Amino acid sequence: MTARAFASEAGVPAHRLYQWRRVARQRENETTAVVPFVEVPRELAPRGWVAEALTRSGVVRFSLTASPAWAGQLIRELNRC
């Protein structure tokens, strides 16, 4: 069955089906991507932040008060831009 035929049978616009598929593929790529970490000796780390992440939007620096869950969500959202 083609995607258009399935969308028609399910009562969903075909463009919506294609959009869902695109989003699912993007999420799959995000979860399988390897993110390298580089250890920086504490004495060489700049003051005021403890972690740095390179996203598609640029470099993001996190303070000691940033929670890992919040930082992860922010990185995921920035990579969508």
PDB file of N, CA, C and O in Angstrom:
ATOM      1  N   MET A   1       0.853  -1.167   0.000  1.00  0.00           N
ATOM      2  CA  MET A   1       0.000   0.000   0.000  1.00  0.00           C
ATOM      3  C   MET A   1       0.904   1.237   0.000  1.00  0.00           C
ATOM      4  O   MET A   1       1.885   1.298   0.741  1.00  0.00           O
ATOM      5  N   THR A   2       0.574   2.188  -0.810  1.00  0.00           N
ATOM      6  CA  THR A   2       1.359   3.417  -0.849  1.00  0.00           C
ATOM      7  C   THR A   2       1.027   4.280   0.362  1.00  0.00           C
ATOM      8  O   THR A   2       0.013   4.074   1.028  1.00  0.00           O
ATOM      9  N   ALA A   3       1.892   5.242   0.634  1.00  0.00           N
ATOM     10  CA  ALA A   3       1.660   6.153   1.754  1.00  0.00           C
ATOM     11  C   ALA A   3       0.387   6.965   1.526  1.00  0.00           C
ATOM     12  O   ALA A   3      -0.380   7.196   2.461  1.00  0.00           O
ATOM     13  N   ARG A   4       0.166   7.393   0.305  1.00  0.00           N
ATOM     14  CA  ARG A   4      -1.055   8.164  -0.002  1.00  0.00           C
ATOM     15  C   ARG A   4      -2.311   7.329   0.211  1.00  0.00           C
ATOM     16  O   ARG A   4      -3.303   7.806   0.762  1.00  0.00           O
ATOM     17  N   ALA A   5      -2.255   6.089  -0.228  1.00  0.00           N
ATOM     18  CA  ALA A   5      -3.413   5.205  -0.059  1.00  0.00           C
ATOM     19  C   ALA A   5      -3.685   4.956   1.422  1.00  0.00           C
ATOM     20  O   ALA A   5      -4.835   4.986   1.861  1.00  0.00           O
ATOM     21  N   PHE A   6      -2.625   4.711   2.189  1.00  0.00           N
ATOM     22  CA  PHE A   6      -2.787   4.494   3.622  1.00  0.00           C
ATOM     23  C   PHE A   6      -3.366   5.740   4.287  1.00  0.00           C
ATOM     24  O   PHE A   6      -4.283   5.640   5.102  1.00  0.00           O
ATOM     25  N   ALA A   7      -2.831   6.916   3.941  1.00  0.00           N
ATOM     26  CA  ALA A   7      -3.320   8.160   4.534  1.00  0.00           C
ATOM     27  C   ALA A   7      -4.796   8.358   4.223  1.00  0.00           C
ATOM     28  O   ALA A   7      -5.575   8.748   5.093  1.00  0.00           O
ATOM     29  N   SER A   8      -5.174   8.088   2.987  1.00  0.00           N
ATOM     30  CA  SER A   8      -6.569   8.232   2.591  1.00  0.00           C
ATOM     31  C   SER A   8      -7.464   7.277   3.373  1.00  0.00           C
ATOM     32  O   SER A   8      -8.535   7.662   3.844  1.00  0.00           O
ATOM     33  N   GLU A   9      -7.020   6.037   3.505  1.00  0.00           N
ATOM     34  CA  GLU A   9      -7.799   5.029   4.237  1.00  0.00           C
ATOM     35  C   GLU A   9      -7.910   5.370   5.723  1.00  0.00           C
ATOM     36  O   GLU A   9      -8.936   5.115   6.354  1.00  0.00           O
ATOM     37  N   ALA A  10      -6.836   5.953   6.274  1.00  0.00           N
ATOM     38  CA  ALA A  10      -6.821   6.293   7.703  1.00  0.00           C
ATOM     39  C   ALA A  10      -7.480   7.639   7.984  1.00  0.00           C
ATOM     40  O   ALA A  10      -7.697   8.000   9.141  1.00  0.00           O
ATOM     41  N   GLY A  11      -7.798   8.378   6.927  1.00  0.00           N
ATOM     42  CA  GLY A  11      -8.429   9.684   7.113  1.00  0.00           C
ATOM     43  C   GLY A  11      -7.460  10.759   7.576  1.00  0.00           C
ATOM     44  O   GLY A  11      -7.844  11.697   8.275  1.00  0.00           O
ATOM     45  N   VAL A  12      -6.208  10.618   7.183  1.00  0.00           N
ATOM     46  CA  VAL A  12      -5.154  11.566   7.559  1.00  0.00           C
ATOM     47  C   VAL A  12      -4.615  12.197   6.285  1.00  0.00           C
ATOM     48  O   VAL A  12      -4.394  11.491   5.301  1.00  0.00           O
ATOM     49  N   PRO A  13      -4.397  13.505   6.277  1.00  0.00           N
ATOM     50  CA  PRO A  13      -3.800  14.107   5.081  1.00  0.00           C
ATOM     51  C   PRO A  13      -2.424  13.495   4.807  1.00  0.00           C
ATOM     52  O   PRO A  13      -1.650  13.252   5.733  1.00  0.00           O
ATOM     53  N   ALA A  14      -2.131  13.254   3.545  1.00  0.00           N
ATOM     54  CA  ALA A  14      -0.860  12.619   3.175  1.00  0.00           C
ATOM     55  C   ALA A  14       0.338  13.422   3.665  1.00  0.00           C
ATOM     56  O   ALA A  14       1.336  12.846   4.099  1.00  0.00           O
ATOM     57  N   HIS A  15       0.247  14.743   3.599  1.00  0.00           N
ATOM     58  CA  HIS A  15       1.390  15.560   4.050  1.00  0.00           C
ATOM     59  C   HIS A  15       1.678  15.341   5.535  1.00  0.00           C
ATOM     60  O   HIS A  15       2.832  15.413   5.957  1.00  0.00           O
ATOM     61  N   ARG A  16       0.647  15.077   6.324  1.00  0.00           N
ATOM     62  CA  ARG A  16       0.831  14.826   7.755  1.00  0.00           C
ATOM     63  C   ARG A  16       1.583  13.511   7.966  1.00  0.00           C
ATOM     64  O   ARG A  16       2.466  13.425   8.820  1.00  0.00           O
ATOM     65  N   LEU A  17       1.233  12.506   7.196  1.00  0.00           N
ATOM     66  CA  LEU A  17       1.901  11.212   7.279  1.00  0.00           C
ATOM     67  C   LEU A  17       3.390  11.364   6.949  1.00  0.00           C
ATOM     68  O   LEU A  17       4.248  10.816   7.640  1.00  0.00           O
ATOM     69  N   TYR A  18       3.683  12.120   5.879  1.00  0.00           N
ATOM     70  CA  TYR A  18       5.081  12.351   5.512  1.00  0.00           C
ATOM     71  C   TYR A  18       5.818  13.133   6.600  1.00  0.00           C
ATOM     72  O   TYR A  18       6.990  12.869   6.869  1.00  0.00           O
ATOM     73  N   GLN A  19       5.142  14.083   7.216  1.00  0.00           N
ATOM     74  CA  GLN A  19       5.748  14.871   8.300  1.00  0.00           C
ATOM     75  C   GLN A  19       6.067  13.966   9.491  1.00  0.00           C
ATOM     76  O   GLN A  19       7.158  14.058  10.054  1.00  0.00           O
ATOM     77  N   TRP A  20       5.157  13.114   9.873  1.00  0.00           N
ATOM     78  CA  TRP A  20       5.402  12.198  10.994  1.00  0.00           C
ATOM     79  C   TRP A  20       6.582  11.285  10.698  1.00  0.00           C
ATOM     80  O   TRP A  20       7.411  11.023  11.570  1.00  0.00           O
ATOM     81  N   ARG A  21       6.652  10.807   9.472  1.00  0.00           N
ATOM     82  CA  ARG A  21       7.758   9.925   9.094  1.00  0.00           C
ATOM     83  C   ARG A  21       9.097  10.672   9.165  1.00  0.00           C
ATOM     84  O   ARG A  21      10.094  10.128   9.640  1.00  0.00           O
ATOM     85  N   ARG A  22       9.109  11.926   8.687  1.00  0.00           N
ATOM     86  CA  ARG A  22      10.337  12.723   8.730  1.00  0.00           C
ATOM     87  C   ARG A  22      10.789  12.955  10.172  1.00  0.00           C
ATOM     88  O   ARG A  22      11.974  12.826  10.481  1.00  0.00           O
ATOM     89  N   VAL A  23       9.856  13.296  11.045  1.00  0.00           N
ATOM     90  CA  VAL A  23      10.178  13.537  12.453  1.00  0.00           C
ATOM     91  C   VAL A  23      10.696  12.255  13.107  1.00  0.00           C
ATOM     92  O   VAL A  23      11.656  12.292  13.877  1.00  0.00           O
ATOM     93  N   ALA A  24      10.065  11.131  12.802  1.00  0.00           N
ATOM     94  CA  ALA A  24      10.510   9.851  13.375  1.00  0.00           C
ATOM     95  C   ALA A  24      11.924   9.527  12.926  1.00  0.00           C
ATOM     96  O   ALA A  24      12.727   9.043  13.723  1.00  0.00           O
ATOM     97  N   ARG A  25      12.244   9.785  11.668  1.00  0.00           N
ATOM     98  CA  ARG A  25      13.604   9.524  11.175  1.00  0.00           C
ATOM     99  C   ARG A  25      14.616  10.447  11.834  1.00  0.00           C
ATOM    100  O   ARG A  25      15.724  10.022  12.162  1.00  0.00           O
ATOM    101  N   GLN A  26      14.239  11.720  12.032  1.00  0.00           N
ATOM    102  CA  GLN A  26      15.144  12.655  12.698  1.00  0.00           C
ATOM    103  C   GLN A  26      15.425  12.209  14.117  1.00  0.00           C
ATOM    104  O   GLN A  26      16.572  12.243  14.564  1.00  0.00           O
ATOM    105  N   ARG A  27      14.394  11.792  14.828  1.00  0.00           N
ATOM    106  CA  ARG A  27      14.581  11.320  16.203  1.00  0.00           C
ATOM    107  C   ARG A  27      15.457  10.074  16.243  1.00  0.00           C
ATOM    108  O   ARG A  27      16.293   9.919  17.133  1.00  0.00           O
ATOM    109  N   GLU A  28      15.257   9.197  15.278  1.00  0.00           N
ATOM    110  CA  GLU A  28      16.068   7.990  15.209  1.00  0.00           C
ATOM    111  C   GLU A  28      17.538   8.363  15.006  1.00  0.00           C
ATOM    112  O   GLU A  28      18.421   7.781  15.636  1.00  0.00           O
ATOM    113  N   ASN A  29      17.796   9.331  14.130  1.00  0.00           N
ATOM    114  CA  ASN A  29      19.168   9.771  13.884  1.00  0.00           C
ATOM    115  C   ASN A  29      19.769  10.431  15.118  1.00  0.00           C
ATOM    116  O   ASN A  29      20.955  10.257  15.399  1.00  0.00           O
ATOM    117  N   GLU A  30      18.960  11.186  15.857  1.00  0.00           N
ATOM    118  CA  GLU A  30      19.450  11.850  17.065  1.00  0.00           C
ATOM    119  C   GLU A  30      19.840  10.841  18.135  1.00  0.00           C
ATOM    120  O   GLU A  30      20.835  11.028  18.836  1.00  0.00           O
ATOM    121  N   THR A  31      19.068   9.786  18.261  1.00  0.00           N
ATOM    122  CA  THR A  31      19.346   8.821  19.324  1.00  0.00           C
ATOM    123  C   THR A  31      20.503   7.903  18.985  1.00  0.00           C
ATOM    124  O   THR A  31      21.103   7.319  19.887  1.00  0.00           O
ATOM    125  N   THR A  32      20.837   7.756  17.694  1.00  0.00           N
ATOM    126  CA  THR A  32      21.937   6.884  17.318  1.00  0.00           C
ATOM    127  C   THR A  32      23.236   7.646  17.097  1.00  0.00           C
ATOM    128  O   THR A  32      24.290   7.036  16.917  1.00  0.00           O
ATOM    129  N   ALA A  33      23.169   8.985  17.109  1.00  0.00           N
ATOM    130  CA  ALA A  33      24.375   9.782  16.896  1.00  0.00           C
ATOM    131  C   ALA A  33      25.314   9.648  18.097  1.00  0.00           C
ATOM    132  O   ALA A  33      24.872   9.618  19.245  1.00  0.00           O
ATOM    133  N   VAL A  34      26.589   9.568  17.816  1.00  0.00           N
ATOM    134  CA  VAL A  34      27.597   9.475  18.865  1.00  0.00           C
ATOM    135  C   VAL A  34      28.076  10.888  19.182  1.00  0.00           C
ATOM    136  O   VAL A  34      28.482  11.637  18.293  1.00  0.00           O
ATOM    137  N   VAL A  35      28.020  11.229  20.437  1.00  0.00           N
ATOM    138  CA  VAL A  35      28.467  12.550  20.872  1.00  0.00           C
ATOM    139  C   VAL A  35      29.773  12.382  21.621  1.00  0.00           C
ATOM    140  O   VAL A  35      29.801  11.808  22.710  1.00  0.00           O
ATOM    141  N   PRO A  36      30.872  12.888  21.033  1.00  0.00           N
ATOM    142  CA  PRO A  36      32.159  12.728  21.713  1.00  0.00           C
ATOM    143  C   PRO A  36      32.283  13.679  22.896  1.00  0.00           C
ATOM    144  O   PRO A  36      31.799  14.810  22.853  1.00  0.00           O
ATOM    145  N   PHE A  37      32.926  13.214  23.932  1.00  0.00           N
ATOM    146  CA  PHE A  37      33.218  14.039  25.096  1.00  0.00           C
ATOM    147  C   PHE A  37      34.722  14.169  25.202  1.00  0.00           C
ATOM    148  O   PHE A  37      35.461  13.208  24.990  1.00  0.00           O
ATOM    149  N   VAL A  38      35.161  15.362  25.531  1.00  0.00           N
ATOM    150  CA  VAL A  38      36.587  15.613  25.693  1.00  0.00           C
ATOM    151  C   VAL A  38      36.800  16.113  27.110  1.00  0.00           C
ATOM    152  O   VAL A  38      36.202  17.105  27.527  1.00  0.00           O
ATOM    153  N   GLU A  39      37.651  15.424  27.841  1.00  0.00           N
ATOM    154  CA  GLU A  39      37.931  15.824  29.217  1.00  0.00           C
ATOM    155  C   GLU A  39      38.851  17.041  29.220  1.00  0.00           C
ATOM    156  O   GLU A  39      39.858  17.084  28.513  1.00  0.00           O
ATOM    157  N   VAL A  40      38.484  18.012  30.019  1.00  0.00           N
ATOM    158  CA  VAL A  40      39.305  19.215  30.176  1.00  0.00           C
ATOM    159  C   VAL A  40      39.751  19.261  31.627  1.00  0.00           C
ATOM    160  O   VAL A  40      38.919  19.235  32.534  1.00  0.00           O
ATOM    161  N   PRO A  41      41.055  19.330  31.855  1.00  0.00           N
ATOM    162  CA  PRO A  41      41.525  19.416  33.236  1.00  0.00           C
ATOM    163  C   PRO A  41      40.892  20.612  33.946  1.00  0.00           C
ATOM    164  O   PRO A  41      40.778  21.696  33.373  1.00  0.00           O
ATOM    165  N   ARG A  42      40.488  20.407  35.175  1.00  0.00           N
ATOM    166  CA  ARG A  42      39.780  21.443  35.925  1.00  0.00           C
ATOM    167  C   ARG A  42      40.534  22.775  35.954  1.00  0.00           C
ATOM    168  O   ARG A  42      39.930  23.843  35.858  1.00  0.00           O
ATOM    169  N   GLU A  43      41.852  22.698  36.087  1.00  0.00           N
ATOM    170  CA  GLU A  43      42.629  23.942  36.165  1.00  0.00           C
ATOM    171  C   GLU A  43      42.645  24.715  34.845  1.00  0.00           C
ATOM    172  O   GLU A  43      42.966  25.904  34.834  1.00  0.00           O
ATOM    173  N   LEU A  44      42.303  24.055  33.727  1.00  0.00           N
ATOM    174  CA  LEU A  44      42.262  24.733  32.433  1.00  0.00           C
ATOM    175  C   LEU A  44      40.855  25.197  32.048  1.00  0.00           C
ATOM    176  O   LEU A  44      40.689  25.973  31.107  1.00  0.00           O
ATOM    177  N   ALA A  45      39.853  24.722  32.774  1.00  0.00           N
ATOM    178  CA  ALA A  45      38.472  25.080  32.456  1.00  0.00           C
ATOM    179  C   ALA A  45      38.206  26.542  32.821  1.00  0.00           C
ATOM    180  O   ALA A  45      38.606  27.003  33.890  1.00  0.00           O
ATOM    181  N   PRO A  46      37.526  27.269  31.924  1.00  0.00           N
ATOM    182  CA  PRO A  46      37.176  28.659  32.227  1.00  0.00           C
ATOM    183  C   PRO A  46      36.256  28.748  33.442  1.00  0.00           C
ATOM    184  O   PRO A  46      35.539  27.796  33.750  1.00  0.00           O
ATOM    185  N   ARG A  47      36.276  29.864  34.117  1.00  0.00           N
ATOM    186  CA  ARG A  47      35.422  30.062  35.294  1.00  0.00           C
ATOM    187  C   ARG A  47      33.981  30.330  34.878  1.00  0.00           C
ATOM    188  O   ARG A  47      33.730  30.910  33.822  1.00  0.00           O
ATOM    189  N   GLY A  48      33.048  29.908  35.704  1.00  0.00           N
ATOM    190  CA  GLY A  48      31.645  30.214  35.490  1.00  0.00           C
ATOM    191  C   GLY A  48      30.850  29.142  34.766  1.00  0.00           C
ATOM    192  O   GLY A  48      29.620  29.192  34.768  1.00  0.00           O
ATOM    193  N   TRP A  49      31.510  28.179  34.150  1.00  0.00           N
ATOM    194  CA  TRP A  49      30.765  27.112  33.499  1.00  0.00           C
ATOM    195  C   TRP A  49      31.519  25.797  33.643  1.00  0.00           C
ATOM    196  O   TRP A  49      32.737  25.775  33.821  1.00  0.00           O
ATOM    197  N   VAL A  50      30.762  24.694  33.560  1.00  0.00           N
ATOM    198  CA  VAL A  50      31.377  23.386  33.793  1.00  0.00           C
ATOM    199  C   VAL A  50      31.241  22.431  32.613  1.00  0.00           C
ATOM    200  O   VAL A  50      31.892  21.387  32.584  1.00  0.00           O
ATOM    201  N   ALA A  51      30.409  22.777  31.646  1.00  0.00           N
ATOM    202  CA  ALA A  51      30.237  21.906  30.487  1.00  0.00           C
ATOM    203  C   ALA A  51      29.991  22.753  29.251  1.00  0.00           C
ATOM    204  O   ALA A  51      29.451  23.857  29.325  1.00  0.00           O
ATOM    205  N   GLU A  52      30.399  22.213  28.119  1.00  0.00           N
ATOM    206  CA  GLU A  52      30.215  22.893  26.838  1.00  0.00           C
ATOM    207  C   GLU A  52      29.701  21.875  25.838  1.00  0.00           C
ATOM    208  O   GLU A  52      30.204  20.753  25.776  1.00  0.00           O
ATOM    209  N   ALA A  53      28.696  22.258  25.051  1.00  0.00           N
ATOM    210  CA  ALA A  53      28.147  21.364  24.038  1.00  0.00           C
ATOM    211  C   ALA A  53      28.115  22.088  22.707  1.00  0.00           C
ATOM    212  O   ALA A  53      27.708  23.247  22.633  1.00  0.00           O
ATOM    213  N   LEU A  54      28.542  21.410  21.663  1.00  0.00           N
ATOM    214  CA  LEU A  54      28.488  21.958  20.314  1.00  0.00           C
ATOM    215  C   LEU A  54      27.212  21.465  19.664  1.00  0.00           C
ATOM    216  O   LEU A  54      27.015  20.259  19.513  1.00  0.00           O
ATOM    217  N   THR A  55      26.340  22.390  19.276  1.00  0.00           N
ATOM    218  CA  THR A  55      25.081  22.047  18.612  1.00  0.00           C
ATOM    219  C   THR A  55      25.109  22.622  17.207  1.00  0.00           C
ATOM    220  O   THR A  55      26.049  23.328  16.839  1.00  0.00           O
ATOM    221  N   ARG A  56      24.101  22.329  16.434  1.00  0.00           N
ATOM    222  CA  ARG A  56      23.994  22.906  15.087  1.00  0.00           C
ATOM    223  C   ARG A  56      23.889  24.420  15.147  1.00  0.00           C
ATOM    224  O   ARG A  56      24.254  25.114  14.198  1.00  0.00           O
ATOM    225  N   SER A  57      23.386  24.933  16.272  1.00  0.00           N
ATOM    226  CA  SER A  57      23.212  26.379  16.440  1.00  0.00           C
ATOM    227  C   SER A  57      24.448  27.065  16.984  1.00  0.00           C
ATOM    228  O   SER A  57      24.519  28.294  16.974  1.00  0.00           O
ATOM    229  N   GLY A  58      25.414  26.312  17.453  1.00  0.00           N
ATOM    230  CA  GLY A  58      26.631  26.894  18.016  1.00  0.00           C
ATOM    231  C   GLY A  58      27.006  26.230  19.322  1.00  0.00           C
ATOM    232  O   GLY A  58      26.514  25.153  19.656  1.00  0.00           O
ATOM    233  N   VAL A  59      27.875  26.882  20.046  1.00  0.00           N
ATOM    234  CA  VAL A  59      28.374  26.355  21.309  1.00  0.00           C
ATOM    235  C   VAL A  59      27.487  26.835  22.453  1.00  0.00           C
ATOM    236  O   VAL A  59      27.122  28.008  22.517  1.00  0.00           O
ATOM    237  N   VAL A  60      27.146  25.922  23.351  1.00  0.00           N
ATOM    238  CA  VAL A  60      26.350  26.248  24.532  1.00  0.00           C
ATOM    239  C   VAL A  60      27.173  25.864  25.749  1.00  0.00           C
ATOM    240  O   VAL A  60      27.706  24.757  25.825  1.00  0.00           O
ATOM    241  N   ARG A  61      27.272  26.770  26.687  1.00  0.00           N
ATOM    242  CA  ARG A  61      28.006  26.502  27.929  1.00  0.00           C
ATOM    243  C   ARG A  61      27.015  26.428  29.081  1.00  0.00           C
ATOM    244  O   ARG A  61      26.077  27.220  29.162  1.00  0.00           O
ATOM    245  N   PHE A  62      27.237  25.465  29.970  1.00  0.00           N
ATOM    246  CA  PHE A  62      26.330  25.232  31.086  1.00  0.00           C
ATOM    247  C   PHE A  62      27.016  25.519  32.403  1.00  0.00           C
ATOM    248  O   PHE A  62      28.180  25.178  32.613  1.00  0.00           O
ATOM    249  N   SER A  63      26.260  26.160  33.289  1.00  0.00           N
ATOM    250  CA  SER A  63      26.775  26.436  34.627  1.00  0.00           C
ATOM    251  C   SER A  63      26.608  25.207  35.501  1.00  0.00           C
ATOM    252  O   SER A  63      25.956  24.236  35.117  1.00  0.00           O
ATOM    253  N   LEU A  64      27.196  25.263  36.663  1.00  0.00           N
ATOM    254  CA  LEU A  64      27.120  24.160  37.615  1.00  0.00           C
ATOM    255  C   LEU A  64      25.682  23.899  38.055  1.00  0.00           C
ATOM    256  O   LEU A  64      25.356  22.783  38.458  1.00  0.00           O
ATOM    257  N   THR A  65      24.821  24.911  37.982  1.00  0.00           N
ATOM    258  CA  THR A  65      23.434  24.759  38.440  1.00  0.00           C
ATOM    259  C   THR A  65      22.516  24.149  37.389  1.00  0.00           C
ATOM    260  O   THR A  65      21.368  23.834  37.704  1.00  0.00           O
ATOM    261  N   ALA A  66      22.979  23.970  36.144  1.00  0.00           N
ATOM    262  CA  ALA A  66      22.138  23.396  35.093  1.00  0.00           C
ATOM    263  C   ALA A  66      21.942  21.902  35.346  1.00  0.00           C
ATOM    264  O   ALA A  66      22.908  21.163  35.533  1.00  0.00           O
ATOM    265  N   SER A  67      20.691  21.470  35.351  1.00  0.00           N
ATOM    266  CA  SER A  67      20.430  20.039  35.564  1.00  0.00           C
ATOM    267  C   SER A  67      20.726  19.268  34.278  1.00  0.00           C
ATOM    268  O   SER A  67      20.522  19.802  33.188  1.00  0.00           O
ATOM    269  N   PRO A  68      21.193  18.049  34.380  1.00  0.00           N
ATOM    270  CA  PRO A  68      21.464  17.248  33.184  1.00  0.00           C
ATOM    271  C   PRO A  68      20.232  17.067  32.298  1.00  0.00           C
ATOM    272  O   PRO A  68      20.347  17.102  31.072  1.00  0.00           O
ATOM    273  N   ALA A  69      19.068  16.876  32.893  1.00  0.00           N
ATOM    274  CA  ALA A  69      17.842  16.695  32.106  1.00  0.00           C
ATOM    275  C   ALA A  69      17.527  17.953  31.306  1.00  0.00           C
ATOM    276  O   ALA A  69      17.183  17.866  30.127  1.00  0.00           O
ATOM    277  N   TRP A  70      17.640  19.112  31.929  1.00  0.00           N
ATOM    278  CA  TRP A  70      17.376  20.370  31.251  1.00  0.00           C
ATOM    279  C   TRP A  70      18.401  20.605  30.146  1.00  0.00           C
ATOM    280  O   TRP A  70      18.042  21.024  29.045  1.00  0.00           O
ATOM    281  N   ALA A  71      19.656  20.343  30.429  1.00  0.00           N
ATOM    282  CA  ALA A  71      20.713  20.531  29.435  1.00  0.00           C
ATOM    283  C   ALA A  71      20.481  19.621  28.232  1.00  0.00           C
ATOM    284  O   ALA A  71      20.635  20.058  27.092  1.00  0.00           O
ATOM    285  N   GLY A  72      20.119  18.379  28.468  1.00  0.00           N
ATOM    286  CA  GLY A  72      19.851  17.444  27.379  1.00  0.00           C
ATOM    287  C   GLY A  72      18.693  17.900  26.508  1.00  0.00           C
ATOM    288  O   GLY A  72      18.766  17.826  25.282  1.00  0.00           O
ATOM    289  N   GLN A  73      17.628  18.369  27.138  1.00  0.00           N
ATOM    290  CA  GLN A  73      16.466  18.856  26.390  1.00  0.00           C
ATOM    291  C   GLN A  73      16.841  20.078  25.571  1.00  0.00           C
ATOM    292  O   GLN A  73      16.431  20.190  24.416  1.00  0.00           O
ATOM    293  N   LEU A  74      17.604  20.988  26.136  1.00  0.00           N
ATOM    294  CA  LEU A  74      18.029  22.186  25.420  1.00  0.00           C
ATOM    295  C   LEU A  74      18.863  21.814  24.190  1.00  0.00           C
ATOM    296  O   LEU A  74      18.665  22.376  23.113  1.00  0.00           O
ATOM    297  N   ILE A  75      19.781  20.882  24.350  1.00  0.00           N
ATOM    298  CA  ILE A  75      20.620  20.460  23.223  1.00  0.00           C
ATOM    299  C   ILE A  75      19.761  19.837  22.122  1.00  0.00           C
ATOM    300  O   ILE A  75      19.960  20.124  20.942  1.00  0.00           O
ATOM    301  N   ARG A  76      18.809  18.988  22.506  1.00  0.00           N
ATOM    302  CA  ARG A  76      17.920  18.387  21.504  1.00  0.00           C
ATOM    303  C   ARG A  76      17.140  19.458  20.746  1.00  0.00           C
ATOM    304  O   ARG A  76      17.023  19.392  19.522  1.00  0.00           O
ATOM    305  N   GLU A  77      16.611  20.435  21.464  1.00  0.00           N
ATOM    306  CA  GLU A  77      15.833  21.495  20.821  1.00  0.00           C
ATOM    307  C   GLU A  77      16.699  22.352  19.910  1.00  0.00           C
ATOM    308  O   GLU A  77      16.274  22.704  18.809  1.00  0.00           O
ATOM    309  N   LEU A  78      17.905  22.694  20.347  1.00  0.00           N
ATOM    310  CA  LEU A  78      18.799  23.501  19.522  1.00  0.00           C
ATOM    311  C   LEU A  78      19.230  22.763  18.273  1.00  0.00           C
ATOM    312  O   LEU A  78      19.437  23.385  17.232  1.00  0.00           O
ATOM    313  N   ASN A  79      19.368  21.457  18.352  1.00  0.00           N
ATOM    314  CA  ASN A  79      19.750  20.673  17.171  1.00  0.00           C
ATOM    315  C   ASN A  79      18.631  20.591  16.142  1.00  0.00           C
ATOM    316  O   ASN A  79      18.871  20.233  14.989  1.00  0.00           O
ATOM    317  N   ARG A  80      17.424  20.916  16.548  1.00  0.00           N
ATOM    318  CA  ARG A  80      16.304  20.941  15.586  1.00  0.00           C
ATOM    319  C   ARG A  80      16.317  22.203  14.732  1.00  0.00           C
ATOM    320  O   ARG A  80      15.721  22.239  13.656  1.00  0.00           O
ATOM    321  N   CYS A  81      16.998  23.237  15.217  1.00  0.00           N
ATOM    322  CA  CYS A  81      17.046  24.524  14.486  1.00  0.00           C
ATOM    323  C   CYS A  81      17.882  24.427  13.237  1.00  0.00           C
ATOM    324  O   CYS A  81      18.025  25.412  12.513  1.00  0.00           O
TER     325      CYS A  81
END
